[in-house]
Amino acid sequence: MVNLQYAQAYVTQDETLVTTLTVREAIHYSAQLQLPASMSNAEKRERADGTIREMGLKDAMDTIIGSSWGPVGSSVSETCASSRHPLCPMSGLRSEGKGLSSGQKRRVSICLEILTHPKLLFLDESTSGLDSAASYYFFASAGFPCPILQNPSDHFLKTINKDFAMDVEEGLEVSVEEAIETLRRLYRSSPYYLEVVRQVAEICKQGAKGHGRLKVEEQGSK
């Protein structure tokens, strides 16, 4: 019998992170609490660091998560150096800066839930709050750069949404159908698509094995 408590994980829509911790501290503390006692501290640290790298947060490991106030990307040393509190030299009290971007915070939340390597991961509106940097460069590489002084989200929506087909989009010289086909072709030739296909195939393979075992058990019980 599979223990569903450890076989599944859920990432909420709203971030519930300790804003005064760095990314490394948040993931390491969570690893200590979530991972089994049979794992050594070194193994837990390795799992935590590996998860951070997999989510593309290696360069932000020592950045304070932060809230909506203060400068983006404040490191521990920068934040402490800017504080005049007598308890704040490096290891003391930290002032709370803005820290990570919304997209990075989203990835930290996912990190916390995939530490235990769940078989099933539920994400509540997984793309909400993500910054548009990745989309910006993806569309630009496909030949659809966002015009200056224009909202990237509006530009991307008009590029792929047929409801705006009658609008004359600045810098867009092809039809919506052609734009969609170009983006589809670019994605299917990317390493991200190949990795998704590989993972889906692996999940289907595991599901087929489990279904076969279930049939054998049912026949044996008869």
Salt bridges, closest charged atoms under 4 A:
GLU15 OE2 - ARG106 NH1 3.09
GLU25 OE2 - ARG94 NH2 2.70
ASP49 OD1 - HIS28 NE2 2.76
ASP62 OD1 - ARG24 NE 3.03
GLU169 OE2 - HIS155 ND1 3.01
GLU181 OE2 - ARG184 NH2 2.60
GLU181 OE2 - ARG185 NH1 3.73
GLU195 OE2 - ARG198 NH2 2.69
